[in-house]
Amino acid sequence: MKKRLGRGLDALFGEGVVSTDKNLDIEESKKEDIERIEEIDIDLIDLSENQPRKIFNEEDIEELADSIKSVGLIQPLVVQKKGDKYILIAGERRLRACKIAGVQKVKCIVKEFENPLEIALIENIQRKDLNPFEKALAFKRLMDEFGYTQEQLSKRLGISRSKVANTLRILNLGKKIIDLIIEGKISEGHAKVLLSIVDEDQREKLAQLVVEKNMSVRELESIIKSNDEKKEFEVESEVIREIEENLMKLFGLKVRIQKKRNRGKIEIEFSSDEELEKIISILMP
């Protein structure tokens, strides 16, 4: 029977995990879905080629390694048996730290998964330290390789459909901005605001400004709003200049339009009675 992960690590470490103790209850061992905890030689554990997370904070791993040296590995890794070796499903950061700490055997939950890639993707998505770009890639892989729609994926992960859609849009950002996201210089909030900019060059300039000025998401929104208002004013000014030129051709006189918000006035200059009569004749034929 196909079993799928519904609650991330809760499902991985939930019911069915049993000890390898010799006094294991016989009836418990007859359950259909039994997981076991084993001490496994660290050299027998291979990383999955499909690991969604690509970026690791080396400083954090060093700190975790120090902790493991002091108190040991508290949370087991999750692996799947493959021949004489094991494939890591969850816990690459912990595995890396164990290697740095010089640990020879690590505690692991050994379990069979029908779709280990799907499990690894969902488990990583639910972890807070996955960067926005990696999260977007994981979403896309789940949709491409397991046939999820955005609606199905949102239900599967327990998030809104708009959250799924907005995260996937991050993949549309240019390489320069994606690199800034991967480096942690731009947050997911910044990325979503930048997506409102159509012009790619302008988007990259704003992204660089965010980094240089250490701008918050709200400050970035304010700048974009200000730029939009400026563009709107420039477009309106261009329209008004065009109208002035057409009126000057019509009257053969200097015309000026003054406008503020929804109010304003049109001034037509004349320097003789003849020019005034010409204006009147045009306005009141």
C-alpha positions in Angstrom: 0.0 0.0 0.0 1.4 3.3 -1.0 2.3 5.6 1.9 3.0 9.2 1.5 4.5 11.8 3.9 1.9 14.2 5.1 3.5 16.0 8.1 7.2 16.2 7.4 9.3 15.0 10.2 6.3 14.2 12.3 5.5 11.5 9.9 9.1 10.3 9.8 9.4 10.1 13.5 5.8 9.2 14.3 4.2 5.9 15.2 5.9 2.8 14.0 9.5 3.7 15.2 10.7 0.8 17.3 14.0 -0.1 19.0 16.2 -3.0 17.9 16.3 -4.2 21.5 16.0 -8.0 21.8 13.0 -7.6 24.1 11.0 -6.0 21.3 7.4 -6.8 21.7 6.5 -9.6 19.2 3.0 -8.2 18.4 4.5 -4.8 17.7 6.9 -6.2 15.2 4.1 -7.6 13.2 2.8 -4.2 12.2 2.8 -3.6 8.5 4.9 -0.4 8.6 7.8 -0.9 11.0 10.8 1.4 11.2 13.9 0.5 13.1 16.7 2.5 14.7 20.2 1.3 14.0 23.7 2.4 14.7 25.2 2.6 11.2 28.8 3.1 10.1 29.0 6.6 8.8 31.0 5.4 5.7 28.0 3.3 4.7 25.7 6.3 4.3 25.6 7.9 0.8 24.1 11.3 0.1 21.1 11.3 -2.2 21.8 12.7 -5.7 18.4 14.3 -5.4 19.0 16.3 -2.2 17.0 19.5 -2.6 19.2 21.6 -0.3 22.4 22.8 -2.1 23.6 25.5 0.2 24.9 24.8 3.8 26.1 27.3 6.3 29.5 26.0 7.2 29.7 28.0 10.4 26.4 26.5 11.6 27.7 23.0 10.8 30.9 23.6 12.8 28.8 24.7 15.8 26.6 21.5 15.4 29.8 19.4 15.2 31.0 20.9 18.5 27.6 20.1 20.1 27.8 16.5 18.8 31.2 16.1 20.3 29.8 17.3 23.6 26.5 15.5 23.9 26.3 13.3 20.9 23.7 13.2 18.0 20.3 13.8 19.6 18.1 13.5 16.5 18.6 10.4 14.3 19.2 10.6 10.6 16.6 9.0 8.3 17.9 6.5 5.7 16.8 3.9 3.3 18.6 0.6 2.8 20.1 0.1 -0.7 22.2 -3.1 -1.1 25.0 -3.1 1.4 24.7 0.6 1.9 22.2 3.3 2.9 20.8 6.3 1.2 20.3 9.5 3.3 16.7 10.7 3.2 16.8 13.4 5.8 19.6 14.9 7.9 22.4 15.9 5.6 23.4 18.8 7.8 23.7 16.5 10.8 25.6 13.9 8.8 28.1 16.6 7.7 28.5 17.7 11.3 29.1 14.1 12.5 31.9 13.7 9.9 33.5 16.8 11.2 33.1 15.6 14.8 34.8 12.4 13.9 31.8 10.2 14.7 32.2 6.6 13.4 28.7 5.3 13.9 25.5 7.3 13.8 22.0 6.6 15.0 19.6 6.3 12.1 15.9 5.5 11.5 15.9 2.9 8.7 12.7 2.9 6.6 11.6 1.9 3.2 10.0 4.7 1.1 8.3 4.2 -2.2 9.3 7.6 -3.4 12.4 8.7 -1.4 12.8 11.8 -3.5 9.3 13.0 -2.8 9.9 12.5 1.0 13.3 14.3 0.8 11.7 17.2 -1.1 8.8 17.7 1.3 10.9 17.2 4.4 13.3 19.9 3.2 10.5 22.3 2.2 9.2 22.2 5.7 12.5 23.2 7.2 12.9 27.0 7.8 16.5 27.2 6.7 15.8 26.3 3.1 16.5 29.4 1.0 13.7 30.7 -1.3 15.3 29.6 -4.5 15.8 26.0 -3.3 12.2 26.0 -2.0 11.0 27.1 -5.5 13.1 24.4 -7.2 11.7 21.8 -4.8 8.1 23.0 -5.6 8.8 22.7 -9.3 10.3 19.2 -9.0 7.3 18.0 -7.0 5.0 19.3 -9.8 7.2 18.1 -12.7 8.1 14.6 -11.3 5.1 13.7 -9.2 2.4 15.4 -11.2 1.2 17.8 -8.5 -0.9 20.8 -9.5 -0.4 24.0 -7.5 -3.7 23.4 -5.7 -2.7 19.8 -4.9 0.7 20.9 -3.7 -0.7 23.6 -1.5 -2.9 21.0 0.2 0.0 18.5 0.5 2.2 21.1 2.2 -0.6 22.8 4.2 0.0 26.2 2.7 -2.1 28.5 0.5 -2.1 28.2 -3.3 -1.0 31.8 -3.6 2.0 30.9 -1.5 2.9 28.1 -3.9 2.4 30.4 -6.9 4.4 33.3 -5.5 7.3 31.0 -4.5 7.4 29.4 -8.0 7.6 32.9 -9.5 11.0 33.4 -7.9 12.4 31.1 -10.6 11.6 33.9 -13.1 14.1 36.2 -11.6 17.4 36.7 -13.4 20.6 34.9 -12.4 22.1 37.9 -10.7 19.2 38.2 -8.3 18.9 34.5 -7.7 22.6 34.5 -6.8 21.9 37.2 -4.2 19.0 35.1 -2.8 21.3 32.0 -2.5 23.9 34.1 -0.7 21.2 35.3 1.7 21.6 38.9 0.7 18.0 39.2 -0.5 15.0 37.7 1.3 12.0 35.9 -0.1 10.0 39.1 0.7 12.4 41.3 -1.3 12.2 38.8 -4.2 8.4 38.9 -4.4 8.5 42.7 -4.4 11.1 42.8 -7.2 8.9 40.5 -9.3 6.5 43.5 -9.7 9.2 45.2 -11.8 8.8 44.2 -15.4 12.1 45.8 -16.7 14.9 43.3 -15.9 17.7 45.9 -15.8 15.7 48.1 -13.4 14.9 45.0 -11.3 18.6 44.2 -11.0 19.5 47.8 -10.1 16.9 47.8 -7.3 18.2 44.4 -6.1 21.7 45.8 -5.9 20.4 48.8 -4.1 18.7 46.6 -1.5 22.1 45.0 -0.8 24.1 48.2 -0.7 21.7 50.1 1.5 20.6 47.0 3.6 17.0 48.0 2.8 14.0 46.4 4.4 11.1 45.0 2.3 9.0 48.0 3.2 11.7 50.5 2.1 11.9 48.7 -1.2 8.2 48.9 -1.7 8.3 52.6 -0.9 11.0 53.2 -3.6 9.0 51.2 -6.2 5.8 53.1 -5.4 7.7 56.4 -5.6 9.2 55.4 -9.0 5.7 54.4 -10.3 4.3 57.8 -9.2 7.2 59.5 -10.9 6.6 57.6 -14.1 2.9 58.3 -14.0 3.7 62.0 -13.6 6.2 61.9 -16.5 3.6 60.2 -18.8 0.9 62.8 -17.8 3.4 65.7 -18.4 4.2 64.3 -21.9 0.5 64.2 -22.7 0.0 67.8 -21.5 3.0 69.0 -23.6 1.5 67.3 -26.7 -1.9 69.0 -26.1 -0.1 72.4 -25.6 1.7 72.0 -29.0 -1.6 71.1 -30.7 -3.4 74.1 -29.3 -0.5 76.4 -30.2 -0.8 75.2 -33.8 -4.5 75.8 -33.7 -4.3 79.4 -32.4 -0.9 80.3 -33.6 -0.3 81.7 -30.2 1.6 80.6 -27.0 -0.5 78.2 -24.9 0.2 76.9 -21.4 -1.7 74.2 -19.4 -1.3 74.2 -15.6 -2.7 71.1 -13.8 -2.6 69.9 -10.2 -4.4 66.7 -9.4 -7.9 67.1 -11.0 -7.8 70.9 -11.3 -6.0 73.4 -13.5 -6.3 76.1 -16.2 -5.4 76.7 -19.8 -3.7 80.1 -20.6 -3.6 81.5 -24.2 -1.4 84.6 -24.6 -2.3 87.4 -27.0 -0.7 90.8 -27.6 -3.3 92.6 -29.8 -7.0 92.9 -30.4 -6.6 91.0 -33.6 -5.1 88.0 -31.8 -8.0 88.1 -29.2 -10.5 88.2 -32.0 -8.8 85.2 -33.6 -9.1 83.3 -30.3 -12.8 84.2 -30.0 -13.5 83.3 -33.6 -12.0 79.8 -33.1 -13.7 79.2 -29.7 -17.0 80.8 -30.8 -17.3 80.3 -34.6 
